[in-house]
Amino acid sequence: YDPITTGDSTLSAVVQSVVAAEVGYADAAWGYFRQALHVDLANLHGNTDDGLHVASAGGVWAALVNGFAGMRDHGGRLSFDPRLPDAFPVL
């Protein structure tokens, strides 16, 4: 997926995190997640002064729930298939 995308959208990292977790690339998923998490905090795209990237913030939640927790909805029935990287902090 990486080689055919530009990665210039603030939503790129969240989608890549979910997909990487889904296919078992836990370390890559963690890296993309951290990039998405810091898109505004570290002003990674150089435009945070124009406003926060709210869709990206929602994508961070999706990366946690759908990517790392593996939550899926199958006909109204929720299932979980966690795919946590070794670097994931245990609280």
LINDA-V721011 format. One line per field, one symbol per residue. burial: + if it has 9 or more other C-alpha atoms within 8 Angstrom, else -. A space follows every 10 residues. Layout:
burial->???
//
This chain:
burial->---------+ ++++++++++ ++--++++++ +++-++++++ --++---+-- --+--++-++ -+++++++++ +-------+- -++++----- -
//
